[in-house]
Amino acid sequence: MKNKSRREFLGQASCAGLGYLTFMNTLLNLRGVNASAISNSSVADANDYRAIVCILLAGGNDSYNMLVPYDTTEHQHYVTARSGLYTDGGSGLAIPRNMLQNTKLDFSQGNREWALHPSMAGVKDLFDNKQAALLANIGTLLQPTTVANYDNEVKLPVGLFSHSDQIEEWQTGMPGKRALKGWGGRMADMIQDCNTNQRISMNLSLSGTNVWQQGNKTVEYAIDGTNGAVAITDYDNESSGFLQQVRTEAINSMLANEYKNIFKRTYNDVVGSAVDGFLEFNTALENSIQFDPTDFPDTPLGRSLQMIARTIDVRNTLGFKRQTFFITVGGWDHHDEVIDRQNGMLAMVSQALSAFQAALAPGKVNMEDNVVTMMISEFGRTLTSNGNGSDHAWGGNTLVLGGPNLVDGGTIYGAYPTMSEANPDPKRINRGRFIPGLSTDEYFAEIARWFGVPNSELSMLFPNIGEFYDTNSSTHPIGFLKV
């Protein structure tokens, strides 16, 4: 990737670092959009750097096996609710208590204790070191909901229990309707002027086109975890064949033309700007911090988080005060083999997150108190087994990470449900599904406030936030962030 010319365009289903669909959407959205830009000097003149890393566990993580009751009473309720302890050939989904000893959390509420999945020792250490917080029973809501009003009185999110709807709503922050713009993209529309670099989007994706980073004016800049930006195969390559040379000449000709038609001219400007952004990004990346091979696990998530750490390291060179990053980790729709599959997948997540936090620490990138890492997944899953797995549910548990001066870690926020069948939790509905106690609006609003969105603009991002949080308040909606 060294010694590349300005004209080296990006390929592998991307155009100059923009995912192919993103590139096409950019052209299709050439219209006058009056984005609600925030005239907020505290953001525009900010001297600090802040980044959000959003990791989507696509498919619906069975998060009641990610965060597990540990005290003897609640663990027995959990075993009963999950149809017994799992065995090699059995249908039980409950993790035995003796397997949770090494991941028991240094946190309790009264007599209640919890542990993380046995494969998540790395995240357990981050939690105990106050660099990670857990949010219990969180999900999409339009207004506070109870078992009493669930069936007939309260408005419910669109497409409840549906993959396509819920995965979208976690990214748009609009559970009341189907939307195409994400709250990360709409937020970038508001505060993008705080970055001096307008050639590379504030929103960088390691997973191509996504809803979360799509705004009215902002689209994601797609890179990959191994190479960053990747050039079109054989573009401007002297040793390439005739067809590749024709392609090179055609692209060069397009970039050199002056067009009278506004759409053609704008198209050409987009392409030219993308080419410039590619060169600038890769040149900066060549001078970023270099990690040892053992610093990150050699997994797709590990490689993506390493690339994010390297990108954050060159933030000043690229002219960024605010950035978002997005990664999709698929395969969490565990209707079967939930035990075996989670053993490997949660271990992979834990190892990558631990490596990322270590990379951000003093002595390396030194940005641990400037980066929030948030995990999302479209819904929790049923407590009851379907034979060898679990099915779509509603409220679940999630994880947020950051430095010890940023995240008020070592705490579980929200009410973790009791799994007693004799005295059912007030949020429990059929098959061990739980109505969320915390709303995604509260979760997202807390991070948006920290990122620079004033309270007065929160309802533009999250139309239902007033149902859960007083936007005139000076406090955080939940409290997992210190600043």
ChimeraX attribute file (.defattr): number of C-alpha atoms within 10 A of each C-alpha:
attribute: neighborCount
match mode: 1-to-1
recipient: residues
	/A:1	12
	/A:2	7
	/A:3	6
	/A:4	13
	/A:5	10
	/A:6	13
	/A:7	20
	/A:8	22
	/A:9	29
	/A:10	24
	/A:11	19
	/A:12	14
	/A:13	16
	/A:14	23
	/A:15	25
	/A:16	31
	/A:17	32
	/A:18	30
	/A:19	26
	/A:20	19
	/A:21	15
	/A:22	21
	/A:23	25
	/A:24	13
	/A:25	14
	/A:26	19
	/A:27	17
	/A:28	11
	/A:29	12
	/A:30	13
	/A:31	11
	/A:32	8
	/A:33	9
	/A:34	9
	/A:35	14
	/A:36	14
	/A:37	14
	/A:38	18
	/A:39	11
	/A:40	16
	/A:41	9
	/A:42	12
	/A:43	21
	/A:44	18
	/A:45	12
	/A:46	15
	/A:47	10
	/A:48	10
	/A:49	18
	/A:50	20
	/A:51	22
	/A:52	22
	/A:53	22
	/A:54	22
	/A:55	19
	/A:56	22
	/A:57	21
	/A:58	18
	/A:59	22
	/A:60	27
	/A:61	29
	/A:62	28
	/A:63	23
	/A:64	25
	/A:65	24
	/A:66	19
	/A:67	26
	/A:68	24
	/A:69	27
	/A:70	24
	/A:71	16
	/A:72	13
	/A:73	14
	/A:74	20
	/A:75	23
	/A:76	20
	/A:77	18
	/A:78	27
	/A:79	22
	/A:80	19
	/A:81	21
	/A:82	27
	/A:83	19
	/A:84	20
	/A:85	17
	/A:86	17
	/A:87	13
	/A:88	8
	/A:89	7
	/A:90	12
	/A:91	20
	/A:92	23
	/A:93	28
	/A:94	25
	/A:95	22
	/A:96	17
	/A:97	19
	/A:98	9
	/A:99	13
	/A:100	19
	/A:101	13
	/A:102	15
	/A:103	22
	/A:104	23
	/A:105	21
	/A:106	15
	/A:107	15
	/A:108	13
	/A:109	9
	/A:110	6
	/A:111	9
	/A:112	16
	/A:113	19
	/A:114	22
	/A:115	25
	/A:116	25
	/A:117	26
	/A:118	24
	/A:119	23
	/A:120	24
	/A:121	19
	/A:122	17
	/A:123	27
	/A:124	25
	/A:125	17
	/A:126	23
	/A:127	25
	/A:128	17
	/A:129	14
	/A:130	20
	/A:131	25
	/A:132	28
	/A:133	25
	/A:134	19
	/A:135	22
	/A:136	23
	/A:137	26
	/A:138	28
	/A:139	30
	/A:140	27
	/A:141	31
	/A:142	21
	/A:143	16
	/A:144	17
	/A:145	18
	/A:146	18
	/A:147	13
	/A:148	11
	/A:149	11
	/A:150	15
	/A:151	11
	/A:152	8
	/A:153	10
	/A:154	15
	/A:155	15
	/A:156	18
	/A:157	20
	/A:158	18
	/A:159	15
	/A:160	18
	/A:161	19
	/A:162	15
	/A:163	18
	/A:164	13
	/A:165	18
	/A:166	25
	/A:167	22
	/A:168	23
	/A:169	29
	/A:170	24
	/A:171	28
	/A:172	26
	/A:173	26
	/A:174	27
	/A:175	27
	/A:176	17
	/A:177	14
	/A:178	16
	/A:179	15
	/A:180	17
	/A:181	22
	/A:182	24
	/A:183	26
	/A:184	30
	/A:185	27
	/A:186	25
	/A:187	26
	/A:188	29
	/A:189	22
	/A:190	23
	/A:191	21
	/A:192	26
	/A:193	20
	/A:194	23
	/A:195	21
	/A:196	13
	/A:197	16
	/A:198	15
	/A:199	18
	/A:200	24
	/A:201	23
	/A:202	29
	/A:203	26
	/A:204	26
	/A:205	30
	/A:206	26
	/A:207	18
	/A:208	22
	/A:209	23
	/A:210	24
	/A:211	21
	/A:212	29
	/A:213	29
	/A:214	26
	/A:215	23
	/A:216	22
	/A:217	19
	/A:218	22
	/A:219	31
	/A:220	32
	/A:221	29
	/A:222	30
	/A:223	26
	/A:224	19
	/A:225	20
	/A:226	13
	/A:227	14
	/A:228	22
	/A:229	27
	/A:230	23
	/A:231	24
	/A:232	18
	/A:233	14
	/A:234	18
	/A:235	20
	/A:236	22
	/A:237	13
	/A:238	9
	/A:239	9
	/A:240	12
	/A:241	10
	/A:242	9
	/A:243	10
	/A:244	17
	/A:245	16
	/A:246	13
	/A:247	14
	/A:248	20
	/A:249	14
	/A:250	12
	/A:251	15
	/A:252	13
	/A:253	10
	/A:254	16
	/A:255	18
	/A:256	11
	/A:257	11
	/A:258	11
	/A:259	13
	/A:260	9
	/A:261	9
	/A:262	10
	/A:263	14
	/A:264	15
	/A:265	15
	/A:266	15
	/A:267	21
	/A:268	19
	/A:269	14
	/A:270	18
	/A:271	21
	/A:272	20
	/A:273	15
	/A:274	24
	/A:275	24
	/A:276	18
	/A:277	25
	/A:278	29
	/A:279	22
	/A:280	16
	/A:281	21
	/A:282	19
	/A:283	17
	/A:284	18
	/A:285	23
	/A:286	14
	/A:287	12
	/A:288	19
	/A:289	16
	/A:290	14
	/A:291	13
	/A:292	6
	/A:293	8
	/A:294	8
	/A:295	16
	/A:296	22
	/A:297	20
	/A:298	14
	/A:299	14
	/A:300	18
	/A:301	22
	/A:302	23
	/A:303	20
	/A:304	27
	/A:305	27
	/A:306	26
	/A:307	22
	/A:308	23
	/A:309	22
	/A:310	23
	/A:311	23
	/A:312	25
	/A:313	22
	/A:314	19
	/A:315	17
	/A:316	13
	/A:317	17
	/A:318	22
	/A:319	14
	/A:320	23
	/A:321	23
	/A:322	26
	/A:323	23
	/A:324	25
	/A:325	25
	/A:326	27
	/A:327	22
	/A:328	19
	/A:329	16
	/A:330	14
	/A:331	14
	/A:332	18
	/A:333	19
	/A:334	21
	/A:335	17
	/A:336	16
	/A:337	14
	/A:338	19
	/A:339	20
	/A:340	11
	/A:341	13
	/A:342	21
	/A:343	14
	/A:344	11
	/A:345	16
	/A:346	21
	/A:347	18
	/A:348	19
	/A:349	21
	/A:350	20
	/A:351	20
	/A:352	26
	/A:353	23
	/A:354	22
	/A:355	18
	/A:356	24
	/A:357	23
	/A:358	18
	/A:359	23
	/A:360	23
	/A:361	14
	/A:362	11
	/A:363	9
	/A:364	15
	/A:365	19
	/A:366	16
	/A:367	21
	/A:368	23
	/A:369	21
	/A:370	19
	/A:371	24
	/A:372	24
	/A:373	23
	/A:374	21
	/A:375	16
	/A:376	24
	/A:377	27
	/A:378	30
	/A:379	31
	/A:380	28
	/A:381	29
	/A:382	26
	/A:383	29
	/A:384	23
	/A:385	23
	/A:386	17
	/A:387	14
	/A:388	17
	/A:389	22
	/A:390	24
	/A:391	20
	/A:392	22
	/A:393	25
	/A:394	25
	/A:395	29
	/A:396	32
	/A:397	28
	/A:398	23
	/A:399	18
	/A:400	23
	/A:401	30
	/A:402	26
	/A:403	24
	/A:404	18
	/A:405	15
	/A:406	21
	/A:407	25
	/A:408	21
	/A:409	26
	/A:410	22
	/A:411	21
	/A:412	23
	/A:413	18
	/A:414	17
	/A:415	14
	/A:416	22
	/A:417	22
	/A:418	18
	/A:419	24
	/A:420	19
	/A:421	13
	/A:422	7
	/A:423	8
	/A:424	13
	/A:425	17
	/A:426	13
	/A:427	21
	/A:428	20
	/A:429	17
	/A:430	10
	/A:431	17
	/A:432	22
	/A:433	20
	/A:434	27
	/A:435	27
	/A:436	28
	/A:437	23
	/A:438	25
	/A:439	25
	/A:440	26
	/A:441	29
	/A:442	22
	/A:443	20
	/A:444	22
	/A:445	26
	/A:446	22
	/A:447	20
	/A:448	20
	/A:449	16
	/A:450	19
	/A:451	23
	/A:452	20
	/A:453	22
	/A:454	16
	/A:455	17
	/A:456	9
	/A:457	16
	/A:458	21
	/A:459	14
	/A:460	14
	/A:461	23
	/A:462	19
	/A:463	15
	/A:464	21
	/A:465	25
	/A:466	15
	/A:467	14
	/A:468	18
	/A:469	16
	/A:470	13
	/A:471	18
	/A:472	9
	/A:473	9
	/A:474	8
	/A:475	13
	/A:476	20
	/A:477	23
	/A:478	18
	/A:479	15
	/A:480	24
	/A:481	21
	/A:482	13
	/A:483	15
